[in-house]
Each structure stands twice: as C-alpha cells, then as structure tokens.
Amino acid sequence: MKQTVKTSRAAGQLEKMFRELNSALEVIEKYYGAESREMAEQLSLMAQLLPEIGEFDYAAESANRAMQILEQIGDTSNYAY
C-alpha cells in the first residue's frame, strides 16, 4: 500500500509538472515565437519528462518538433538537439 501511495503521489506531481510545462509553451510562443530556440528547448524538456507519465507518443512528437525547430534555425549543436 505504501508503494502505491508513493507511486500515485509521484504520478500526480509529474502530471502537474506536465500542465505547467504546457503553460510554459504558451508563454514561450507568445514572447519568443513558435519557431524559437526557447520553444525547442522546452519541447525537448517535455520529451524527456512525458514518458514518465506514459505519454510516449506526445514525447516523440515533442522531440521531433524540437529537432525540426533547431534544424530550421541552424542550431544543431544545441543540447536540445
């Protein structure tokens, strides 16, 4: 039972983090643009965290989008690439 409670709490924290990261995407798009380095870095961060809550498809989409942005802006040496 204790392990289940800890697991549920951790999953809840990850889901909260996911919502906050999504909110950050909106702010980044507004201030830096949808094709910015900041957007790519945020998407890359999400791609690393999403599998933890079982969002594998969304993680892959986020990683691919981050790579596309970095290729477009010519920043393939960025850690997010």
N, C-alpha and C positions, 0 to 999 in steps of 0.2 A: 504493500500500500504506500509506504513512504516513497519508494522509487517512482510510482505512478504520479504522486503529488508533485514531486520534483520535476518529472518529465512534463507534466501539464503546465506547471509554472514556467518552465523554460520555453515551451512552445508558445505560451501566451506572451512572453517577453519578446520572442522572435517575431510574432505576428504584429505586435505593437511597433517594433523596430521597422518592420516592412511598411506599415502605414506611414510612419514618419519619413522613411526614405522616399516613398511615393510623393508625399507632400513636398519634400525637398526637390524632386524632379520638377514640380510645377514652378517653384521659386526659381530654380536654375534656368528653366526655359524662359521665364519672364525676363530675367535680368541678363542672362548670358546668351540665350538662344538655344534652339533645339539641336544645332549642329556645332556646339561649342566643346572645347576641351573639358570644361567643368561637367557638362552633361555626360560625356563619355566616361569620365572618372566615376561619376555617381552610378551610372549604369553598370560599370564594372564591379563596383562595390556590391550592388544589388545582386549581380550574377554570382558572387561568392557566397552571399547570405541566403538566397532563396532556396537552395537545395535543403537547407536545414529545416525548412517548414514544408518540404515536399513539393515545392513549386519548380520542378525541373524544367518544364517547357518554358516558363517565363524566365528562368535563369538563363537558358540557352538563347532566348530572344534578346535578353538584355546584353549578354556578352557579344552576340553578333552585331547588335546595333552600336555598341561601344566601339568595336573594331572598325565598323563602317565609318563612323564619325572620324576616328583618328586617322584612317586612311585618307579620307576626304581632305582633312586639314594638314596632312603630311606630317603627322606626329606619331609615327610607328615606333619610336623609341620610348614613348610614354609607358610607365608601369602598367597602365590600364590596358595596354595592347597585349 
